[in-house]
Amino acid sequence: MAVAATLPHALAPARNRQRLIESLSGSAFAFPAFLLLVLTNLVPLVVLLYLSFTDFELGALDSHFLGLDNFRKALAAFQQTNNLAPSGKLDADTWNALLSENTDPPLTS
């Protein structure tokens, strides 16, 4: 009779382990998809951020942090293309040019 009374308590750890395995199996199936999502979406974004703030050139051994200089140069080129004073600063005229619906191609030769 003592054996029958302790039998349910002896099976309790096995049941808890089975529940744990069942609850983690969904995560185990979803992990490869999550890993693929991270590698194909987030890694390129991190590389893009790194490249946009440095002076990286293909084949160069090192690169230097430039901060926002690349963006200032791009803004100055946009201002020059739209016949504005190429200051590299975002002013009201530049905002208006950015928001206008210009149908001209951005690159002309």
Residue pairs with C-beta under 8 A, 6 or more apart in sequence:
50 56
52 70
52 71
53 65
53 66
53 67
53 68
53 70
54 63
54 64
54 65
54 66
55 63
55 64
55 66
55 70
56 63
57 63
72 88
72 89
73 88
75 88
75 89
75 90
75 94
76 86
76 87
76 88
77 86
78 94
78 97
78 98
79 85
79 86
79 87
79 88
79 94
79 97
80 86
81 106
82 97
82 102
84 93
84 94
84 97
